[in-house]
């Protein structure tokens, strides 16, 4: 009888120790080396219902919803969640590991030259705004001259201030959602509605829902807000592109979504949709961003 009692106590003690080990295994400090994640690895959101939370639990407060295919930098794994750097809120948040996948991603490197002085290569396809209005270029007889403030019948600013004292006013998430409501809308030069819209019109409509009035030209919208470089882009920033005929003329604009993608009204595609900054044209003609 005594031996049986000791055996029962031994079994109970072993079960208790197994439970303690299982609990410890769930904590970050005790997880296996094979579960570790190297800083600098990136994941891509693959679930349309994914969200960034304040803690590693589905019961934690949701800080913001993510965009599909948004790219996030991983800091570490915590149970079944990844701790990631969120460039939108500039904080460390958690995302469910089953809502993302690891990818090979090289973040954009900052350019060390003035983007407006960068040499532009000509392209055969372009999303720029075409001639609008009845003005004739004063340089038509001798050909267009670069950086002179006039291109395809349009005046444009010849310089852009960084406006570094500006404090952003718009909610970037709301700006993106308002623009996404026009997804699939056909491109119409000078359009401002669901029946047809152009690139600067899309920005005007999205910003107006938050009470901000913007110029109707992309080249003049580029004077508004805080200037940011490509490496500083956050979701909700405006992204501007140089015209293929004149590098000083910023003829196209979109809204950055994160992960190298942006939404815009594309003349070449013929509708509002999403493109990537890594695409050849946009990579070569990117000028700078603006945070409103």
VOBA-1610 file (N, C-alpha, C; in pm, whole numbers, padded with zeros to 5 digits, always signed):
BEGIN
Unk+00082-00120+00000Unk+00000+00000+00000Unk+00085+00126+00000Unk+00197+00123+00080Unk+00285+00240+00089Unk+00347+00269-00046Unk+00392+00162-00118Unk+00454+00180-00249Unk+00357+00241-00349Unk+00231+00193-00342Unk+00129+00245-00432Unk+00105+00396-00409Unk+00107+00435-00280Unk+00088+00576-00245Unk+00200+00661-00304Unk+00325+00612-00289Unk+00440+00686-00344Unk+00433+00695-00496Unk+00387+00585-00559Unk+00376+00585-00705Unk+00274+00689-00750Unk+00159+00694-00681Unk+00055+00792-00716Unk+00107+00935-00699Unk+00178+00959-00588Unk+00233+01094-00565Unk+00336+01128-00672Unk+00416+01030-00712Unk+00517+01053-00817Unk+00452+01090-00949Unk+00345+01019-00982Unk+00275+01048-01108Unk+00215+01189-01104Unk+00155+01226-00992Unk+00095+01359-00977Unk+00202+01468-00987Unk+00319+01444-00923Unk+00427+01542-00928Unk+00480+01557-01070Unk+00492+01445-01142Unk+00540+01449-01280Unk+00443+01527-01368Unk+00313+01508-01345Unk+00212+01580-01423Unk+00219+01729-01395Unk+00242+01764-01266Unk+00254+01906-01229Unk+00374+01969-01295Unk+00488+01900-01294Unk+00609+01952-01357Unk+00589+01969-01507Unk+00520+01876-01570Unk+00494+01885-01714Unk+00409+02007-01746Unk+00313+02038-01659Unk+00228+02156-01679Unk+00308+02284-01668Unk+00398+02289-01568Unk+00483+02408-01550Unk+00572+02429-01671Unk+00632+02322-01720Unk+00719+02331-01838Unk+00640+02380-01959Unk+00517+02332-01975Unk+00434+02373-02090Unk+00402+02522-02083Unk+00374+02573-01962Unk+00344+02715-01946Unk+00466+02799-01976Unk+00581+02757-01924Unk+00704+02832-01948Unk+00740+02833-02095Unk+00708+02726-02163Unk+00743+02717-02306Unk+00668+02820-02388Unk+00555+02872-02335Unk+00477+02972-02408Unk+00531+03113-02392Unk+00620+03136-02296Unk+00673+03269-02274Unk+00787+03297-02369Unk+00809+03427-02407Unk+00916+03460-02501Unk+01053+03418-02456Unk+01078+03427-02324Unk+01212+03398-02274Unk+01244+03249-02279Unk+01141+03162-02287Unk+01165+03019-02281Unk+01139+02949-02412Unk+01106+03024-02518Unk+01075+02957-02643Unk+01202+02896-02704Unk+01185+02795-02787Unk+01297+02724-02846Unk+01373+02812-02942Unk+01502+02780-02959Unk+01586+02861-03047Unk+01536+02856-03190Unk+01473+02744-03229Unk+01423+02732-03366Unk+01308+02826-03394Unk+01245+02878-03285Unk+01132+02970-03303Unk+01176+03115-03306Unk+01303+03143-03288Unk+01347+03281-03284Unk+01339+03344-03421Unk+01323+03476-03423Unk+01313+03552-03547Unk+01422+03657-03546Unk+01493+03668-03655Unk+01601+03765-03664Unk+01545+03904-03692Unk+01597+04003-03623Unk+01557+04140-03647Unk+01596+04178-03790Unk+01504+04243-03858Unk+01530+04281-03995Unk+01459+04193-04096Unk+01389+04085-04047Unk+01309+04004-04136Unk+01174+04072-04159Unk+01113+04042-04271Unk+00988+04109-04308Unk+00878+04008-04336Unk+00755+04048-04306Unk+00638+03966-04336Unk+00540+04048-04419Unk+00457+03977-04495Unk+00355+04041-04577Unk+00219+03995-04529Unk+00125+04089-04514Unk-00010+04056-04468Unk-00084+03980-04579Unk-00140+03864-04546Unk-00210+03782-04645Unk-00356+03760-04606Unk-00399+03822-04498Unk-00539+03810-04454Unk-00605+03947-04458Unk-00722+03955-04520Unk-00793+04082-04530Unk-00851+04127-04396Unk-00855+04037-04297Unk-00909+04072-04166Unk-00799+04092-04061Unk-00675+04098-04104Unk-00563+04113-04009Unk-00567+04252-03944Unk-00518+04257-03822Unk-00513+04383-03748Unk-00391+04385-03659Unk-00345+04505-03626Unk-00234+04522-03532Unk-00292+04551-03395Unk-00248+04475-03296Unk-00304+04486-03161Unk-00199+04533-03061Unk-00249+04577-02945Unk-00159+04628-02841Unk-00085+04518-02769Unk-00138+04396-02773Unk-00075+04283-02705Unk-00084+04158-02789Unk-00012+04052-02749Unk-00009+03927-02825Unk-00130+03839-02798Unk-00249+03893-02819Unk-00372+03819-02792Unk-00484+03877-02878Unk-00577+03790-02917Unk-00692+03837-02995Unk-00788+03918-02909Unk-00768+03914-02778Unk-00851+03994-02689Unk-00792+04133-02667Unk-00670+04154-02713Unk-00605+04284-02695Unk-00671+04391-02782Unk-00652+04514-02742Unk-00713+04627-02814Unk-00654+04639-02954Unk-00740+04653-03054Unk-00695+04672-03192Unk-00653+04817-03212Unk-00529+04836-03255Unk-00478+04971-03279Unk-00515+05019-03418Unk-00497+04934-03517Unk-00541+04967-03653Unk-00552+04840-03736Unk-00635+04846-03840Unk-00647+04736-03934Unk-00538+04750-04040Unk-00483+04640-04085Unk-00376+04643-04184Unk-00434+04639-04325Unk-00350+04678-04420Unk-00386+04666-04561Unk-00337+04530-04613Unk-00414+04473-04704Unk-00374+04346-04764Unk-00242+04365-04839Unk-00147+04276-04816Unk-00013+04277-04875Unk+00078+04386-04816Unk+00036+04449-04709Unk+00122+04546-04640Unk+00244+04473-04585Unk+00360+04536-04591Unk+00485+04476-04545Unk+00522+04533-04408Unk+00559+04444-04315Unk+00594+04485-04179Unk+00728+04422-04140Unk+00806+04496-04063Unk+00933+04444-04014Unk+00912+04374-03880Unk+00962+04252-03871Unk+00944+04171-03750Unk+01055+04198-03649Unk+01016+04209-03521Unk+01113+04225-03413Unk+01136+04092-03342Unk+01028+04024-03307Unk+01039+03894-03244Unk+00904+03822-03248Unk+00908+03692-03216Unk+00785+03613-03205Unk+00745+03606-03058Unk+00618+03627-03029Unk+00566+03615-02893Unk+00443+03524-02900Unk+00460+03402-02851Unk+00358+03299-02863Unk+00319+03282-03010Unk+00194+03303-03045Unk+00153+03287-03185Unk+00140+03421-03256Unk+00210+03522-03204Unk+00206+03655-03263Unk+00348+03701-03296Unk+00358+03795-03389Unk+00484+03863-03418Unk+00476+04004-03364Unk+00582+04046-03296Unk+00596+04186-03258Unk+00660+04256-03378Unk+00593+04360-03430Unk+00639+04426-03552Unk+00649+04576-03532Unk+00729+04639-03619Unk+00738+04784-03621Unk+00628+04838-03712Unk+00544+04925-03657Unk+00437+04984-03738Unk+00476+05125-03779Unk+00505+05148-03908Unk+00547+05281-03952Unk+00435+05385-03948Unk+00309+05340-03945Unk+00197+05434-03943Unk+00181+05499-03807Unk+00179+05417-03701Unk+00163+05469-03565Unk+00298+05494-03497Unk+00407+05453-03566Unk+00543+05467-03511Unk+00554+05400-03375Unk+00504+05277-03367Unk+00508+05203-03241Unk+00528+05054-03270Unk+00548+04976-03165Unk+00565+04833-03178Unk+00432+04766-03143Unk+00378+04689-03236Unk+00248+04626-03219Unk+00257+04478-03255Unk+00146+04407-03237Unk+00144+04263-03259Unk+00050+04226-03373Unk+00089+04123-03448Unk+00005+04070-03555Unk+00006+03918-03547Unk-00109+03859-03572Unk-00122+03712-03569Unk-00029+03651-03674Unk+00052+03553-03633Unk+00149+03492-03724Unk+00082+03420-03841Unk-00043+03380-03822Unk-00114+03309-03930Unk-00177+03406-04030Unk-00168+03536-04004Unk-00223+03636-04096Unk-00116+03694-04188Unk+00009+03645-04172Unk+00120+03699-04250Unk+00208+03586-04302Unk+00296+03620-04395Unk+00394+03524-04446Unk+00528+03594-04460Unk+00638+03519-04442Unk+00771+03576-04456Unk+00802+03600-04604Unk+00869+03711-04632Unk+00908+03744-04769Unk+01051+03797-04770Unk+01112+03790-04886Unk+01241+03855-04905Unk+01213+03998-04947Unk+01254+04092-04864Unk+01220+04232-04890Unk+01339+04320-04855Unk+01373+04408-04946Unk+01481+04504-04924Unk+01418+04643-04916Unk+01416+04705-04798Unk+01353+04837-04785Unk+01423+04940-04872Unk+01346+05038-04923Unk+01405+05141-05009Unk+01518+05215-04937Unk+01625+05239-05009Unk+01738+05311-04953Unk+01723+05460-04983Unk+01755+05545-04887Unk+01742+05690-04912Unk+01837+05737-05021Unk+01786+05825-05106Unk+01869+05882-05211Unk+01946+06001-05156Unk+02069+06016-05198Unk+02154+06122-05145Unk+02164+06241-05238Unk+02073+06244-05338Unk+02075+06357-05429Unk+01939+06422-05431Unk+01933+06546-05474Unk+01808+06617-05484Unk+01721+06548-05590Unk+01601+06496-05550Unk+01520+06422-05646Unk+01477+06505-05766Unk+01466+06637-05750Unk+01424+06721-05862Unk+01538+06748-05959Unk+01661+06712-05919Unk+01775+06731-06008Unk+01821+06599-06069Unk+01750+06492-06035Unk+01789+06361-06084Unk+01758+06349-06234Unk+01850+06293-06308Unk+01830+06276-06452Unk+01716+06179-06478Unk+01624+06215-06568Unk+01510+06133-06598Unk+01528+06064-06733Unk+01493+05939-06741Unk+01498+05866-06867Unk+01361+05866-06931Unk+01359+05880-07060Unk+01232+05883-07131Unk+01168+05745-07133Unk+01034+05743-07131Unk+00962+05617-07136Unk+00854+05623-07244Unk+00805+05507-07284Unk+00703+05504-07389Unk+00563+05506-07332Unk+00548+05457-07208Unk+00417+05462-07142Unk+00430+05551-07021Unk+00327+05626-06992Unk+00333+05720-06881Unk+00193+05749-06830Unk+00177+05776-06698Unk+00047+05801-06640Unk+00020+05950-06622Unk+00095+06035-06689Unk+00084+06178-06665Unk-00047+06234-06721Unk-00084+06353-06676Unk-00200+06422-06728Unk-00165+06479-06866Unk-00255+06466-06959Unk-00231+06518-07092Unk-00270+06666-07099Unk-00250+06724-07215Unk-00280+06866-07236Unk-00423+06897-07195Unk-00441+07000-07114Unk-00573+07038-07064Unk-00585+07189-07070Unk-00670+07237-07159Unk-00686+07382-07173Unk-00646+07426-07313Unk-00656+07555-07338Unk-00631+07606-07473Unk-00500+07683-07485Unk-00420+07687-07377Unk-00295+07762-07381Unk-00195+07695-07473Unk-00115+07773-07541Unk-00007+07720-07623Unk+00126+07751-07555Unk+00214+07653-07553Unk+00342+07674-07488Unk+00422+07783-07559Unk+00480+07877-07482Unk+00562+07980-07545Unk+00689+07921-07607Unk+00720+07794-07574Unk+00839+07729-07628Unk+00806+07631-07739Unk+00679+07633-07785Unk+00636+07536-07885Unk+00721+07541-08012Unk+00759+07661-08056Unk+00834+07674-08181Unk+00975+07619-08169Unk+01034+07629-08050Unk+01171+07582-08030Unk+01177+07450-07951Unk+01059+07394-07923Unk+01057+07271-07843Unk+01048+07304-07694Unk+00997+07209-07615Unk+00984+07231-07471Unk+01121+07239-07405Unk+01132+07327-07304Unk+01256+07341-07229Unk+01233+07288-07088Unk+01324+07207-07040Unk+01308+07145-06908Unk+01322+07246-06796Unk+01246+07224-06689Unk+01255+07303-06565Unk+01230+07453-06586Unk+01148+07489-06685Unk+01123+07631-06710Unk+00989+07676-06656Unk+00913+07587-06590Unk+00784+07625-06533Unk+00669+07615-06630Unk+00691+07552-06747Unk+00583+07543-06845Unk+00598+07413-06924Unk+00489+07332-06927Unk+00495+07205-07000Unk+00356+07167-07050Unk+00347+07123-07172Unk+00223+07081-07238Unk+00105+07173-07205Unk+00129+07303-07213Unk+00021+07398-07191Unk-00010+07425-07046Unk+00076+07386-06955Unk+00050+07406-06812Unk+00166+07477-06746Unk+00132+07574-06660Unk+00234+07635-06575Unk+00255+07542-06455Unk+00377+07538-06404Unk+00403+07458-06285Unk+00510+07526-06200Unk+00511+07499-06068Unk+00612+07558-05979Unk+00752+07510-06018Unk+00849+07596-06008Unk+00987+07558-06042Unk+01068+07523-05918Unk+01009+07537-05799Unk+01080+07499-05676Unk+00977+07454-05573Unk+01021+07366-05482Unk+00933+07313-05378Unk+01004+07321-05244Unk+00936+07382-05148Unk+00991+07397-05014Unk+00959+07272-04931Unk+01050+07234-04842Unk+01028+07117-04758Unk+00915+07135-04659Unk+00886+07261-04621Unk+00777+07292-04528Unk+00788+07208-04400Unk+00910+07204-04346Unk+00937+07112-04235Unk+00874+07154-04102Unk+00819+07274-04094Unk+00750+07316-03972Unk+00603+07275-03974Unk+00558+07219-04085Unk+00416+07182-04099Unk+00383+07063-04009Unk+00268+07071-03943Unk+00219+06960-03861Unk+00106+06890-03936Unk+00124+06761-03973Unk+00020+06690-04047Unk-00115+06694-03977Unk-00221+06713-04056Unk-00356+06729-04002Unk-00448+06613-04034Unk-00424+06544-04145Unk-00518+06443-04190Unk-00493+06306-04127Unk-00602+06232-04109Unk-00593+06093-04063Unk-00553+06009-04185Unk-00433+05950-04187Unk-00387+05877-04306Unk-00475+05757-04340Unk-00524+05686-04238Unk-00611+05572-04264Unk-00741+05613-04331Unk-00798+05724-04284Unk-00923+05773-04343Unk-00900+05820-04486Unk-00785+05885-04510Unk-00752+05932-04645Unk-00745+05814-04742Unk-00684+05705-04699Unk-00673+05585-04784Unk-00810+05525-04809Unk-00890+05512-04704Unk-01023+05451-04720Unk-01111+05533-04814Unk-01103+05666-04803Unk-01182+05751-04891Unk-01138+05736-05037Unk-01008+05720-05059Unk-00958+05702-05195Unk-00997+05564-05248Unk-00995+05463-05163Unk-01027+05327-05206Unk-01172+05311-05249Unk-01258+05403-05207Unk-01398+05399-05249Unk-01411+05422-05400Unk-01305+05478-05460Unk-01308+05505-05604Unk-01240+05394-05685Unk-01198+05286-05618Unk-01131+05178-05689Unk-01216+05126-05805Unk-01156+05120-05922Unk-01227+05074-06040Unk-01294+05185-06119Unk-01301+05307-06061Unk-01361+05420-06133Unk-01275+05453-06255Unk-01338+05477-06369Unk-01261+05501-06491Unk-01187+05635-06484Unk-01074+05641-06553Unk-00994+05763-06559Unk-01058+05860-06658Unk-01088+05980-06610Unk-01140+06087-06695Unk-01066+06215-06658Unk-00997+06272-06755Unk-00920+06394-06729Unk-01014+06505-06684Unk-00984+06565-06569Unk-01067+06671-06514Unk-01184+06620-06434Unk-01200+06485-06422Unk-01313+06427-06350Unk-01299+06437-06200Unk-01416+06442-06131Unk-01418+06457-05986Unk-01521+06368-05918Unk-01569+06264-05987Unk-01677+06184-05930Unk-01660+06036-05963Unk-01757+05955-05915Unk-01754+05812-05940Unk-01774+05779-06088Unk-01826+05875-06164Unk-01844+05850-06307Unk-01714+05868-06384Unk-01615+05929-06322Unk-01485+05949-06386Unk-01400+06045-06304Unk-01271+06014-06293Unk-01184+06096-06208Unk-01040+06085-06258Unk-00959+06189-06231Unk-00817+06182-06265Unk-00735+06182-06136Unk-00602+06183-06150Unk-00515+06160-06033Unk-00530+06269-05928Unk-00524+06397-05969Unk-00534+06505-05871Unk-00676+06518-05817Unk-00776+06482-05901Unk-00914+06483-05855Unk-00938+06383-05744Unk-00874+06265-05754Unk-00886+06163-05651Unk-00833+06215-05518Unk-00720+06285-05522Unk-00662+06339-05399Unk-00752+06446-05340Unk-00805+06533-05425Unk-00895+06640-05379Unk-01017+06582-05309Unk-01078+06480-05370Unk-01199+06421-05313Unk-01170+06353-05180Unk-01060+06279-05172Unk-01026+06208-05048Unk-00995+06306-04934Unk-00921+06413-04965Unk-00884+06511-04862Unk-01003+06596-04820Unk-01095+06624-04912Unk-01208+06710-04880Unk-01299+06649-04775Unk-01300+06514-04765Unk-01383+06449-04663Unk-01334+06477-04522Unk-01212+06529-04511Unk-01159+06569-04380Unk-01147+06721-04371Unk-01213+06790-04462Unk-01218+06936-04455Unk-01100+07009-04514Unk-01015+06939-04589Unk-00898+07005-04648Unk-00923+07031-04796Unk-00903+07154-04837Unk-00916+07193-04978Unk-00777+07201-05041Unk-00760+07132-05153Unk-00630+07126-05219Unk-00640+07182-05361Unk-00528+07229-05417Unk-00526+07272-05557Unk-00566+07157-05648Unk-00618+07190-05765Unk-00668+07086-05856Unk-00558+07026-05943Unk-00437+07077-05937Unk-00325+07025-06017Unk-00228+06947-05929Unk-00177+06835-05980Unk-00079+06756-05905Unk+00045+06839-05875Unk+00090+06920-05971Unk+00212+06998-05952Unk+00198+07101-05841Unk+00076+07149-05817Unk+00054+07246-05708Unk+00017+07176-05578Unk-00043+07057-05586Unk-00064+06978-05465Unk+00069+06942-05401Unk+00173+06933-05484Unk+00307+06896-05436Unk+00370+07003-05349Unk+00307+07120-05338Unk+00357+07227-05251Unk+00295+07219-05112Unk+00194+07133-05096Unk+00120+07124-04970Unk+00179+07019-04877Unk+00176+07045-04746Unk+00217+06945-04648Unk+00367+06933-04630Unk+00405+06836-04550Unk+00546+06812-04515Unk+00612+06724-04620Unk+00724+06768-04676Unk+00796+06689-04776Unk+00868+06572-04709Unk+00858+06453-04769Unk+00928+06334-04718Unk+00995+06263-04834Unk+01104+06195-04805Unk+01176+06118-04907Unk+01112+05980-04921Unk+01157+05904-05018Unk+01101+05770-05040Unk+01122+05681-04919Unk+01237+05691-04855Unk+01266+05607-04739Unk+01183+05645-04617Unk+01124+05765-04618Unk+01045+05813-04504Unk+00896+05794-04525Unk+00854+05737-04636Unk+00712+05725-04668Unk+00636+05643-04564Unk+00516+05692-04532Unk+00424+05619-04446Unk+00292+05605-04519Unk+00210+05511-04474Unk+00077+05496-04533Unk+00001+05626-04521Unk-00062+05669-04629Unk-00139+05794-04629Unk-00065+05912-04686Unk+00067+05898-04710Unk+00143+06008-04772Unk+00109+06018-04921Unk+00113+06139-04975Unk+00099+06157-05118Unk+00233+06127-05184Unk+00230+06066-05301Unk+00353+06038-05376Unk+00344+06105-05513Unk+00450+06176-05552Unk+00450+06255-05674Unk+00555+06203-05773Unk+00521+06218-05902Unk+00607+06166-06008Unk+00630+06272-06115Unk+00753+06270-06170Unk+00792+06367-06273Unk+00737+06327-06409Unk+00709+06427-06490Unk+00661+06403-06625Unk+00775+06354-06714Unk+00745+06269-06810Unk+00850+06212-06897Unk+00907+06316-06992Unk+00833+06426-07015Unk+00884+06529-07106Unk+00967+06635-07036Unk+00940+06656-06906Unk+01005+06764-06833Unk+01021+06721-06688Unk+01142+06696-06641Unk+01164+06646-06505Unk+01124+06744-06396Unk+01107+06871-06430Unk+01064+06968-06330Unk+00914+06969-06309Unk+00840+06908-06401Unk+00694+06909-06398Unk+00644+06783-06328Unk+00582+06801-06210Unk+00525+06689-06136Unk+00381+06670-06184Unk+00362+06574-06272Unk+00234+06561-06341Unk+00144+06450-06289Unk+00193+06371-06192Unk+00111+06259-06145Unk+00124+06245-05993Unk+00016+06200-05929Unk+00013+06188-05783Unk-00072+06067-05743Unk-00036+06006-05631Unk-00113+05895-05575Unk-00104+05900-05424Unk-00163+05801-05357Unk-00160+05792-05210Unk-00092+05662-05172Unk+00013+05672-05090Unk+00092+05556-05051Unk+00013+05468-04955Unk+00016+05336-04979Unk-00058+05240-04898Unk+00031+05165-04800Unk+00162+05172-04820Unk+00255+05091-04742Unk+00301+04972-04825Unk+00416+04917-04788Unk+00467+04801-04859Unk+00506+04829-05002Unk+00538+04956-05032Unk+00581+04992-05167Unk+00467+05010-05266Unk+00340+05009-05220Unk+00226+05021-05310Unk+00155+05154-05290Unk+00086+05200-05393Unk+00008+05324-05382Unk-00116+05315-05471Unk-00220+05388-05432Unk-00343+05393-05510Unk-00346+05523-05589Unk-00393+05517-05713Unk-00396+05636-05798Unk-00493+05616-05912Unk-00531+05727-05975Unk-00611+05722-06097Unk-00512+05719-06213Unk-00502+05606-06279Unk-00400+05585-06381Unk-00457+05603-06521Unk-00397+05694-06595Unk-00441+05716-06732Unk-00404+05596-06819Unk-00284+05538-06797Unk-00240+05427-06880Unk-00323+05302-06858Unk-00369+05279-06734Unk-00455+05164-06704Unk-00601+05197-06735Unk-00636+05325-06718Unk-00771+05369-06750Unk-00868+05369-06634Unk-00817+05351-06512Unk-00906+05348-06396Unk-00825+05368-06268Unk-00897+05378-06156Unk-00833+05390-06026Unk-00793+05250-05980Unk-00666+05235-05942Unk-00616+05105-05899Unk-00489+05120-05819Unk-00424+05008-05793Unk-00302+05006-05710Unk-00183+04969-05796Unk-00073+05042-05779Unk+00052+05013-05848Unk+00165+05005-05746Unk+00283+04966-05792Unk+00398+04952-05704Unk+00506+05054-05741Unk+00572+05107-05639Unk+00682+05200-05662Unk+00802+05130-05726Unk+00804+04999-05722Unk+00915+04926-05782Unk+00897+04906-05932Unk+00778+04937-05984Unk+00758+04928-06129Unk+00852+05027-06198Unk+00899+04990-06315Unk+01004+05064-06383Unk+00973+05214-06395Unk+00856+05248-06446Unk+00824+05389-06467Unk+00824+05466-06335Unk+00751+05413-06236Unk+00736+05486-06110Unk+00868+05491-06033Unk+00949+05389-06042Unk+01079+05389-05976Unk+01169+05499-06032Unk+01166+05516-06164Unk+01253+05614-06230Unk+01203+05758-06216Unk+01071+05775-06203Unk+01015+05909-06206Unk+00965+05959-06070Unk+00985+05880-05964Unk+00943+05925-05832Unk+01021+06052-05793Unk+00946+06150-05739Unk+01008+06277-05699Unk+01023+06285-05547Unk+00910+06288-05477Unk+00910+06293-05330Unk+00768+06269-05281Unk+00752+06263-05150Unk+00620+06247-05091Unk+00582+06370-05011Unk+00455+06379-04979Unk+00403+06488-04894Unk+00310+06426-04792Unk+00325+06470-04666Unk+00238+06422-04557Unk+00143+06535-04518Unk+00014+06510-04535Unk-00086+06612-04507Unk-00145+06598-04367
//
